[in-house]
Amino acid sequence: WAPQPGEHELLSQLRGELLAALGTIGNDAPTQAEAKTRYHQYKANPSAVDRNVVPALVSILTHIGGTAEYEDFHATTKAAKTPQEEQRYLFALAGFRQPELLERTLKMTLSGEVRTQNAPYLMRSLLLNTDGREHAWAFLKQHWDEMLQQYPDNSIVRMCEGITALVTPTLEADVQQFFASHPVKQGAKTMEQHLEKLRIAVACQQREAATLMNLDTHNR
């Protein structure tokens, strides 16, 4: 959790990435418990934690957190002392997994609480949230016209990168149908690439699903 004397900066950065993966993708309980402890230490004294580990702490607490952590991150976004801190905690709000918390963040993308230069990217992060992607997709479809009115034109296609996480045959079909009747005018080529990435991801999932399931059964 702490850098060693003389350690290369890249190794310190790698430590943060690995800890984040262990506490989220790996769902490792001891790592999550340690992250919670160290996050409270960081809040009391920012210099107590290696700066390359701080993003990992935020990611892990987002993954395991509930209303208390959400309120803390939301308040920190408002009181942030630097743009970096504001961005870190703002986009962390999109990583929570409880439906009611995701709904709060979705509403923030259109309420004016989030600046219009950030709101489309917050929406993209919500679409990339595995636990909330279907909810986020339904919200995007429902409020598409409002988003076109509020968001900068060149941000729409970047927001739509989030559709690449809608990796099920049903969702892909819905995405293809939606954008066939709601074309993105600025960035059409990039939009085609997003749709192609989604198609490939779904095809890969369908091709490899049985193999992965067999591996999981064998490992158990």
C-alpha positions as CSV (number, residue, x, y, z in Angstrom):
1,W,0.0,0.0,0.0
2,A,3.0,2.3,0.4
3,P,5.8,3.1,-2.0
4,Q,9.3,1.9,-1.2
5,P,12.3,4.2,-1.0
6,G,13.8,4.9,-4.4
7,E,10.8,3.3,-6.2
8,H,10.1,4.3,-9.8
9,E,7.0,6.4,-10.4
10,L,5.6,3.9,-12.8
11,L,5.7,1.1,-10.2
12,S,3.9,3.3,-7.8
13,Q,1.2,4.0,-10.4
14,L,1.0,0.3,-11.2
15,R,0.4,-0.5,-7.5
16,G,-2.6,1.8,-7.5
17,E,-4.0,0.1,-10.6
18,L,-3.6,-3.4,-9.2
19,L,-5.1,-2.4,-5.8
20,A,-8.1,-1.0,-7.6
21,A,-8.5,-4.1,-9.6
22,L,-8.2,-6.4,-6.6
23,G,-10.8,-4.4,-4.6
24,T,-13.3,-4.1,-7.4
25,I,-13.0,-6.8,-10.1
26,G,-11.4,-9.2,-7.6
27,N,-13.9,-8.2,-4.9
28,D,-11.2,-9.1,-2.3
29,A,-12.6,-8.4,1.1
30,P,-9.3,-7.8,3.0
31,T,-8.3,-5.3,0.3
32,Q,-11.7,-3.6,0.6
33,A,-11.4,-3.3,4.4
34,E,-7.9,-1.9,4.1
35,A,-9.0,0.6,1.5
36,K,-11.8,1.8,3.8
37,T,-9.3,2.3,6.6
38,R,-6.8,4.1,4.5
39,Y,-9.5,6.3,2.9
40,H,-10.4,7.6,6.4
41,Q,-6.8,8.2,7.0
42,Y,-6.5,10.1,3.8
43,K,-9.5,12.3,4.6
44,A,-8.0,13.2,8.0
45,N,-4.5,13.8,6.5
46,P,-4.1,13.7,2.7
47,S,-0.3,13.2,3.0
48,A,-0.8,10.0,4.9
49,V,-1.6,8.0,1.7
50,D,0.5,7.7,-1.5
51,R,-1.1,9.9,-4.1
52,N,-1.1,7.1,-6.6
53,V,-3.2,4.9,-4.3
54,V,-5.9,7.6,-3.7
55,P,-7.8,6.8,-7.0
56,A,-7.8,3.1,-6.0
57,L,-9.3,4.0,-2.6
58,V,-12.1,6.0,-4.3
59,S,-12.8,3.3,-6.8
60,I,-13.0,0.6,-4.1
61,L,-15.2,2.6,-1.8
62,T,-17.5,3.4,-4.8
63,H,-17.7,-0.3,-5.5
64,I,-18.6,-1.4,-1.9
65,G,-20.2,1.8,-0.7
66,G,-23.7,2.9,-0.1
67,T,-25.5,6.1,0.9
68,A,-22.9,7.3,3.4
69,E,-20.1,7.0,0.9
70,Y,-22.2,8.6,-1.8
71,E,-23.0,11.6,0.4
72,D,-19.4,11.9,1.3
73,F,-18.3,11.9,-2.4
74,H,-21.0,14.2,-3.4
75,A,-20.1,16.7,-0.7
76,T,-16.4,16.4,-1.6
77,T,-17.2,17.2,-5.2
78,K,-18.9,20.5,-4.1
79,A,-16.1,21.4,-1.8
80,A,-13.2,20.3,-4.0
81,K,-10.1,22.4,-3.8
82,T,-8.7,21.5,-7.2
83,P,-10.3,20.5,-10.6
84,Q,-8.7,17.1,-10.3
85,E,-10.3,16.4,-7.0
86,E,-13.7,17.6,-8.3
87,Q,-13.5,15.4,-11.4
88,R,-12.3,12.3,-9.4
89,Y,-15.3,12.5,-7.0
90,L,-17.8,13.6,-9.6
91,F,-17.2,10.6,-11.9
92,A,-16.9,8.3,-8.9
93,L,-20.6,9.0,-8.3
94,A,-21.3,7.0,-11.6
95,G,-19.7,3.9,-10.1
96,F,-22.1,3.2,-7.3
97,R,-24.2,0.1,-7.7
98,Q,-27.5,0.8,-5.9
99,P,-30.4,1.8,-8.2
100,E,-31.5,4.7,-6.1
101,L,-28.0,6.2,-6.0
102,L,-27.6,5.7,-9.8
103,E,-30.9,7.4,-10.3
104,R,-29.7,10.5,-8.3
105,T,-26.6,10.7,-10.5
106,L,-28.6,10.3,-13.7
107,K,-30.8,13.2,-12.7
108,M,-27.7,15.3,-12.1
109,T,-26.7,15.0,-15.7
110,L,-29.7,17.2,-16.7
111,S,-30.6,19.2,-13.6
112,G,-27.9,21.8,-14.0
113,E,-26.1,20.7,-11.0
114,V,-23.2,19.4,-13.2
115,R,-21.7,21.7,-15.7
116,T,-22.6,21.0,-19.3
117,Q,-19.0,20.3,-20.2
118,N,-18.9,17.5,-17.6
119,A,-22.5,16.1,-17.8
120,P,-22.1,14.1,-21.1
121,Y,-19.0,12.4,-19.7
122,L,-20.8,11.6,-16.5
123,M,-23.6,10.0,-18.5
124,R,-21.0,8.0,-20.4
125,S,-19.6,6.7,-17.1
126,L,-23.1,5.7,-16.0
127,L,-23.5,3.7,-19.3
128,L,-20.2,2.0,-18.6
129,N,-21.4,0.9,-15.1
130,T,-22.1,-2.8,-15.4
131,D,-24.7,-2.7,-12.6
132,G,-26.5,0.4,-13.9
133,R,-26.1,0.3,-17.7
134,E,-29.6,-0.8,-18.5
135,H,-31.0,1.9,-16.2
136,A,-28.7,4.5,-17.8
137,W,-29.6,3.4,-21.3
138,A,-33.3,3.7,-20.6
139,F,-32.7,7.2,-19.1
140,L,-30.7,8.3,-22.2
141,K,-33.4,7.2,-24.5
142,Q,-36.1,9.0,-22.5
143,H,-34.1,12.2,-22.3
144,W,-32.3,12.2,-25.6
145,D,-33.9,15.4,-26.9
146,E,-33.0,17.3,-23.7
147,M,-29.4,16.1,-23.9
148,L,-29.2,17.3,-27.5
149,Q,-30.4,20.7,-26.4
150,Q,-28.2,21.0,-23.3
151,Y,-24.9,19.4,-24.2
152,P,-22.3,20.7,-26.6
153,D,-22.7,19.2,-30.1
154,N,-19.2,17.6,-30.1
155,S,-19.8,15.9,-26.8
156,I,-22.8,13.8,-27.9
157,V,-20.7,11.2,-29.8
158,R,-18.2,11.0,-26.9
159,M,-21.1,10.4,-24.5
160,C,-22.3,7.6,-26.8
161,E,-19.1,5.7,-26.3
162,G,-20.8,4.4,-23.2
163,I,-23.0,2.2,-25.4
164,T,-20.0,-0.2,-25.9
165,A,-20.8,-1.6,-22.5
166,L,-24.3,-2.6,-23.4
167,V,-23.1,-6.1,-24.1
168,T,-26.2,-8.3,-24.5
169,P,-27.9,-9.2,-27.8
170,T,-31.1,-7.6,-26.7
171,L,-29.5,-4.3,-25.7
172,E,-27.4,-4.3,-28.9
173,A,-30.5,-4.7,-31.0
174,D,-32.2,-1.9,-29.1
175,V,-29.1,0.4,-29.5
176,Q,-28.9,-0.3,-33.2
177,Q,-32.6,0.5,-33.7
178,F,-32.5,3.6,-31.6
179,F,-29.6,5.2,-33.5
180,A,-31.0,4.2,-36.8
181,S,-33.9,6.6,-36.0
182,H,-31.8,9.1,-34.0
183,P,-28.6,9.6,-35.9
184,V,-25.7,11.5,-34.3
185,K,-25.0,14.2,-36.9
186,Q,-21.6,15.4,-35.6
187,G,-19.2,12.5,-35.4
188,A,-21.0,10.0,-37.6
189,K,-17.9,8.0,-38.3
190,T,-17.0,7.7,-34.7
191,M,-20.6,6.7,-33.9
192,E,-20.2,3.9,-36.5
193,Q,-17.1,2.7,-34.6
194,H,-19.0,2.7,-31.3
195,L,-21.7,0.5,-32.8
196,E,-19.1,-1.8,-34.4
197,K,-17.3,-2.2,-31.1
198,L,-20.6,-3.1,-29.4
199,R,-21.4,-5.6,-32.2
200,I,-18.0,-7.3,-31.8
201,A,-18.2,-7.4,-28.0
202,V,-21.6,-9.1,-28.2
203,A,-20.3,-11.6,-30.8
204,C,-17.3,-12.3,-28.6
205,Q,-19.5,-12.9,-25.5
206,Q,-21.8,-15.3,-27.4
207,R,-18.8,-17.2,-28.8
208,E,-16.9,-17.5,-25.5
209,A,-19.7,-17.8,-23.0
210,A,-19.8,-21.6,-22.9
211,T,-16.0,-21.8,-22.6
212,L,-15.9,-19.3,-19.7
213,M,-18.8,-21.0,-17.9
214,N,-17.0,-24.4,-18.2
215,L,-13.8,-22.8,-16.8
216,D,-15.7,-21.3,-13.9
217,T,-17.3,-24.7,-13.1
218,H,-14.0,-26.4,-13.3
219,N,-12.3,-23.9,-10.9
220,R,-15.1,-24.3,-8.4
